[in-house]
């Protein structure tokens, strides 16, 4: 049993991770912007603390905390990208992480491990296979992720084990990318987004949760690890398999210009992709439950 602080707990991934921790008997303190909301979602939480990008966490004592899991950050695809939204995306990650690490710095007895969400957007658009040792891309999102990860390195001099999980496209039947994609398929108008040739680095939600727990419990794991399946596919392949599982055709391609019209610059996140391989994740000994996209989709949708 561990005493754990988690930020971003009420988000899509955060809910799954938090409930898994509570279910296995860990004592979980949720940092949240809305205690009322968190109370309804996590009746088994040990503690609920008001936290708004760290601004109000100063009075909380980390002295008896074993681990911090940091998932907070503005939703990348939550709205059309404007200059203000892009600033918010960066600030919510960099400033929020800085304020959290500053609070850790003040603690006399520090947590053993700091696990932070990150994103495969770090790699930008890459046709060639990339892994945890590959350099960053050169687009806006890659810059955000690099700045975000750099901020987490502030815990290194504190002798806190740091793990950054670069998360791919998370598959879940009720929330996230997959839940949005299946809607047009159900009405027989589903199909690839853009050219369909872009890479689709995916991971089943259960494997992502399992990876966070593995990083928490495995004292030998540190640094960057990729939270993606060992078998990335292209958008065309993914949509064809999705159509087969749903018994629907995958014929109606959504053109790039239409996505850009609706999403602006954010469309590039969907229209590009990287062939991301979880090299260090596998080397650390993590065993994926869902290595094939067909197995993942059948588990979630059938």
C-alpha positions in Angstrom: 0.0 0.0 0.0 1.4 3.4 -1.0 0.4 7.0 -0.2 0.0 8.7 -3.6 -0.8 12.2 -4.8 -2.4 12.4 -8.3 -3.1 15.5 -10.4 -5.5 15.4 -13.4 -7.5 12.6 -11.7 -10.8 13.7 -13.1 -9.6 13.5 -16.7 -10.2 10.6 -19.1 -6.9 8.8 -18.2 -6.8 10.1 -14.6 -10.1 8.5 -13.7 -8.9 5.1 -14.8 -5.5 5.3 -13.0 -7.0 6.7 -9.8 -9.7 4.1 -9.5 -7.2 1.3 -10.2 -5.0 2.6 -7.4 -7.9 2.9 -5.0 -9.1 -0.6 -6.0 -5.8 -2.2 -5.2 -5.7 -0.5 -1.7 -3.4 2.5 -2.2 -4.2 5.7 -0.3 -4.9 8.3 -2.9 -4.9 12.1 -2.4 -6.5 13.8 -5.4 -5.4 17.3 -6.3 -8.4 18.8 -8.1 -9.9 22.1 -9.2 -13.3 20.9 -8.0 -13.6 18.9 -4.8 -17.4 18.6 -5.4 -16.8 16.8 -8.7 -14.0 14.7 -7.4 -16.1 13.5 -4.4 -18.7 12.0 -6.8 -16.1 10.2 -8.9 -13.7 9.0 -6.2 -15.7 8.1 -3.0 -12.8 5.9 -1.9 -10.1 8.6 -2.1 -8.1 9.3 1.0 -8.1 13.0 0.6 -9.2 15.7 -1.8 -7.1 18.9 -2.1 -8.0 22.1 -4.0 -5.3 22.6 -6.6 -5.4 25.1 -9.5 -2.1 24.7 -11.4 -0.5 24.2 -8.1 -1.4 27.7 -6.9 -3.2 26.5 -3.8 -1.2 23.3 -2.9 1.4 25.1 -0.9 -0.2 24.2 2.5 -0.2 20.5 1.6 2.5 18.4 3.2 4.3 15.9 1.0 6.1 14.5 4.0 4.2 11.1 4.1 3.7 10.8 0.3 5.4 7.8 -1.5 4.7 8.9 -5.1 3.3 11.7 -7.2 1.5 10.9 -10.5 1.1 14.1 -12.6 -1.5 14.0 -15.3 -2.9 17.6 -15.3 -2.8 19.7 -18.4 -5.1 21.5 -20.9 -6.9 19.2 -23.4 -4.8 19.4 -26.6 -7.8 18.7 -28.8 -10.4 20.4 -26.5 -11.0 23.3 -28.9 -9.8 24.9 -32.1 -6.3 26.2 -31.7 -5.9 29.9 -31.3 -2.8 31.7 -30.1 -4.4 32.0 -26.6 -5.2 28.3 -26.5 -1.7 27.4 -27.6 -0.4 29.5 -24.7 -2.7 27.7 -22.4 -1.5 24.3 -23.6 2.1 25.3 -22.8 1.4 27.1 -19.5 -0.9 24.3 -18.1 2.0 21.9 -18.5 5.1 23.9 -17.8 3.8 26.3 -15.1 1.7 23.6 -13.4 4.6 21.2 -13.3 7.0 23.8 -12.0 4.7 24.7 -9.1 4.3 21.1 -8.2 8.0 20.4 -8.2 8.6 23.6 -6.2 6.2 22.2 -3.6 8.2 18.9 -3.6 11.4 20.8 -3.1 10.1 22.2 0.2 9.4 18.8 1.6 12.0 17.4 4.0 11.0 13.8 3.3 10.4 13.6 -0.4 8.4 11.0 -2.4 10.3 8.1 -3.9 8.9 8.6 -7.4 7.5 11.3 -9.7 5.6 9.9 -12.7 4.5 12.4 -15.3 2.3 12.1 -18.3 3.9 13.1 -21.6 3.0 12.6 -25.3 4.3 11.0 -28.5 3.7 14.4 -30.0 7.4 14.8 -28.9 8.4 13.0 -32.1 6.5 15.2 -34.5 5.7 13.6 -37.9 8.0 10.7 -38.6 7.7 8.1 -41.3 10.7 6.2 -39.9 10.4 4.3 -36.7 11.3 6.3 -33.5 11.8 5.3 -29.9 12.7 6.8 -26.6 16.2 7.6 -27.8 15.0 9.6 -30.9 15.3 13.4 -31.1 12.2 15.7 -30.9 10.2 16.9 -33.8 10.2 20.6 -34.9 6.5 21.5 -34.7 4.5 23.3 -32.0 3.4 20.2 -30.1 6.8 18.7 -30.0 8.1 22.0 -28.5 5.4 21.9 -25.8 6.2 18.3 -24.9 9.9 19.0 -24.7 9.4 22.0 -22.5 7.0 19.9 -20.3 9.5 17.1 -19.9 12.3 19.5 -19.2 10.3 21.0 -16.3 9.9 17.5 -14.7 13.7 17.2 -14.6 13.7 19.6 -11.7 13.0 16.6 -9.4 16.3 14.9 -10.5 18.6 16.8 -8.0 16.0 15.9 -5.3 17.0 12.2 -5.8 13.4 11.4 -6.8 13.0 8.7 -9.4 11.4 10.3 -12.4 9.4 8.5 -15.1 7.9 10.3 -18.2 5.3 8.2 -20.0 4.9 9.5 -23.6 1.3 8.5 -24.3 -0.1 7.7 -27.7 -3.7 7.6 -29.0 -5.6 5.9 -26.1 -8.3 3.4 -27.1 -11.3 3.2 -24.9 -14.9 2.3 -25.9 -16.5 5.1 -24.0 -14.1 8.1 -24.0 -11.3 9.5 -26.0 -10.2 9.1 -29.7 -11.9 5.8 -30.4 -15.3 6.8 -28.9 -15.4 9.8 -31.3 -14.3 7.7 -34.3 -16.9 5.0 -34.0 -19.8 7.5 -34.3 -19.6 7.9 -38.1 -19.0 4.2 -38.5 -22.2 3.4 -36.7 -24.0 5.5 -39.3 -22.1 3.8 -42.2 -20.1 7.0 -43.0 -16.9 6.1 -41.3 -13.4 6.1 -42.8 -9.9 7.4 -42.5 -9.0 11.0 -41.6 -6.9 12.7 -44.1 -4.7 10.6 -46.4 -4.9 7.6 -44.2 -1.2 7.0 -44.7 -0.2 8.6 -41.4 1.0 6.5 -38.5 -1.5 5.8 -35.7 0.5 5.0 -32.5 -2.2 3.5 -30.2 -2.5 1.9 -26.8 -5.4 0.1 -25.1 -6.5 2.0 -22.0 -5.9 -1.1 -19.8 -2.3 -1.3 -20.9 -1.8 2.4 -20.3 -3.1 2.1 -16.7 -1.0 -1.0 -16.3 2.0 0.9 -17.5 1.5 3.6 -14.9 1.2 1.0 -12.1 4.2 -0.8 -13.5 6.3 2.4 -13.4 5.0 3.1 -9.9 6.0 -0.3 -8.5 9.2 -1.0 -10.6 12.0 0.8 -8.8 14.4 0.2 -11.7 12.3 2.1 -14.2 13.2 5.7 -14.8 13.4 8.3 -17.5 11.4 8.3 -20.8 9.2 5.4 -21.7 6.7 5.2 -24.6 3.1 4.4 -23.7 2.2 2.8 -27.1 1.6 -0.7 -28.4 4.6 -2.4 -29.9 2.6 -2.6 -33.2 1.7 0.8 -34.5 -0.5 0.9 -37.6 -1.4 3.4 -40.3 -4.7 5.3 -40.2 -6.1 3.3 -43.1 -5.2 0.0 -41.4 -6.8 1.1 -38.1 -10.0 2.2 -39.8 -10.3 -0.9 -41.9 -10.0 -3.0 -38.7 -12.5 -0.8 -36.9 -14.9 -1.3 -39.7 -14.6 -5.0 -39.6 -15.1 -5.1 -35.8 -18.2 -2.9 -36.1 -19.4 -4.7 -39.3 -19.4 -1.4 -41.2 -17.5 -0.2 -44.3 -14.5 2.1 -44.0 -15.1 4.2 -47.2 -15.7 7.8 -46.4 -12.4 9.6 -46.1 -12.6 13.0 -44.4 -10.3 15.3 -46.4 -7.5 17.2 -44.8 -8.9 20.6 -45.9 -12.1 20.0 -44.0 -10.3 19.0 -40.8 -8.2 22.1 -41.0 -11.3 24.2 -41.6 -12.9 22.9 -38.4 -9.8 22.5 -36.2 -7.3 24.9 -37.6 -3.7 24.1 -36.8 -4.8 21.4 -34.4 -5.8 19.3 -37.4 -2.0 18.6 -38.0 -2.1 16.4 -34.8 -4.5 14.1 -36.6 -3.2 14.4 -40.1 0.4 13.6 -39.1 1.8 10.9 -36.9 4.9 8.9 -36.0 5.8 5.2 -36.1 6.5 5.1 -32.3 8.1 1.9 -30.8 8.1 1.3 -27.0 11.7 0.1 -27.0 12.6 1.0 -23.3 9.1 0.0 -22.2 9.7 -3.5 -23.4 13.3 -3.6 -22.2 12.0 -2.8 -18.7 9.9 -5.9 -18.8 6.3 -4.5 -19.3 4.1 -7.2 -20.8 1.4 -5.7 -23.0 -2.1 -7.3 -22.8 -3.1 -6.0 -26.2 -0.4 -6.0 -28.8 -2.6 -6.1 -31.9 -5.1 -3.5 -32.8 -7.7 -6.2 -33.7 -7.4 -7.7 -30.2 -7.8 -4.3 -28.6 -10.8 -3.3 -30.7 -12.5 -6.6 -30.2 -12.0 -6.3 -26.4 -13.4 -2.8 -26.3 -16.3 -3.0 -28.8 -17.5 -6.6 -29.1 
